[in-house]
Amino acid sequence: MQANGDKSGTDKSGGVTFGGDEWQGRTGDSWAAEWKRTDRSFGMLTERLLQRSRDFTSEAVLDIGCGAGELSLALARTQPGSRVTGIDISPQLLNIAKDRARNLSNVRFELADAAAWDSGESLAPDLLVSRHGVMFFDDPVAAFAHLGGIAAPNAGLLFSCFRTWEENPVFRSVTRLLPIEVPPPAPGAPGPFAFSDRTYVQGILTAAGWRDIAFEPYDFAMVVGAGPDPVEDAASYFTVIGGAARAARELAPEARESFINRVRDLARANLREGIVSLRAGAWIVTAHR
């Protein structure tokens, strides 16, 4: 679910590399296999982005780093008069998105790098959105300048990104259970926490020609376990997706099993009414061209 296909970056919380090859290979396979649980975990955030999208004109919407299409599809369903285009560099995720969109005529998906995408003969987008898909640009100023250049005059920008590592217990709590020390991700390094510093993001968007930049802090419960055995579901999720999962795969079998047991304990401590959830902290960022 990455916006920039030709660049690569490193998430220092577990050494995950987010380059084009990764998203078209093993990382893309993993996220495609987990799309239902990923969409479930971001459910509250998706709803908030839908609410905020009503503040903008949206005849033509571009969803950047659309992944398996959850936000694109939600926008297309709730705004039938809009034309929605979702772009991503993972063919695995786009195959899922296209299959999910079979009964919607106002949404389409393209395999494309957002830093180079052009609407061509299509209507220029008047709203650019992204659910956690814009933090991977190697050159974010150039990427956002390009996106502004292909957008309609006075186009709106609406995206979410994680706040600081300390404000995201959903990841910090699990990483601390590893038997090895994993340093927190560095703000600004391409990866999930690249945009955690609002001053840094403000500078990028200003330099790229965006105005009226605003930040809404948004806390939400990230659902990581549900179903018949929510504790086991959470343990499984955290050993497949994220920096802790990558680090856990490098552990010896005994150490890995011990880590998974600690994750199960964490899940039990956060189990309420059949749901395991932990707090996540995001920015909702808005701007105009």
Secondary structure, DSSP 8 states (H G I E B T S, - for coil): --S-SS---EETTTTEE--HHHHHTHHHHHHHHTHHHHHHHTHHHHHHHHHHHTTS--SEEEEET-TTSHHHHHHHHH-TTSEEEEEES-HHHHHHHHHHTTT-SSEEEEE--TTT---TTS---SEEEEES-STT-SSHHHHHHHHHHHS-TT-EEEEEEE--GGG-HHHHHHHTTSSS------TTSSSTTTT--HHHHHHHHHHTT-EEEEEEEEEEEEEEE-SS-HHHHHHHHHTTSSHHHHHHHTS-HHHHHHHHHHHHHHHHHTEETTEEEEEEEEEEEEEE-
